[in-house]
């Protein structure tokens, strides 16, 4: 079977074939999702080593439990739920709190959760401010409770719908909206404090974060 033909086979068909003994079907599923799983694990753990281990753990779990997949949600949602759980187990085990890079966050934050615009005095060192803001934001995100951080990453960074996030986290759509709203408020308060502390110390003439009322 050609690569093009394989890519057109649905997840459901591949799962059915695998449960009937076709190992090639599982390999196709793995290749289809391994990059997405790894990227999500990286966003959650911020460690290449941890992300690799999560990837392996996820597909071991999928291989073991796929026969019990009932198809009530999309396979991808079920897979991402396993990934989220595995990533947070890894974090708790290592007792480390990793951050999400601003390089990943910038487009989504500007449009949704943390829309902001600073104006600086001509003498202001913009590079230093940017570095401090980056550090403050990364610290704020790492301190979000796991369930809020996962919703924030899946919804505002990865751009999934409320329903998709709900399927992944096994929570209702209203619960997704509530956690997302609270995570944004937490980040907003942290950045507001950073801004106030910064302007108090440097006396830079600037306008603070302009958080839209519609962000939530």
DARA-V8417 format. One record per pair of residues at least 24 apart in sequence whose C-alpha atoms are under 6 Angstrom apart, sorted by sequence separation. I is the first residue (numbers start at 1). J is the second residue. D is the distance in Angstrom with one decimal. If there is no record, write none. Layout:
i->(I:I)
j->(J:J)
d->(D:D)
//
This chain:
i->(58:152:148:54:54:148:181:100:99:99:98:97:41:140:19:108:108:46:105:45:46:43:113:121:120:81:119:80:81:118:77:77:116:116:115:114:113:112)
j->(83:180:179:86:87:183:216:138:138:142:142:142:87:187:67:156:157:98:157:98:99:100:184:205:206:168:206:168:169:207:167:168:209:210:211:211:215:215)
d->(5.9:5.7:5.6:5.9:6.0:5.7:5.3:6.0:5.3:4.8:5.7:5.8:5.9:6.0:6.0:5.9:5.8:5.3:6.0:5.5:5.9:5.8:5.8:6.0:5.4:4.4:5.1:5.9:5.9:5.5:5.9:4.8:4.6:4.7:5.5:6.0:5.3:5.2)
//
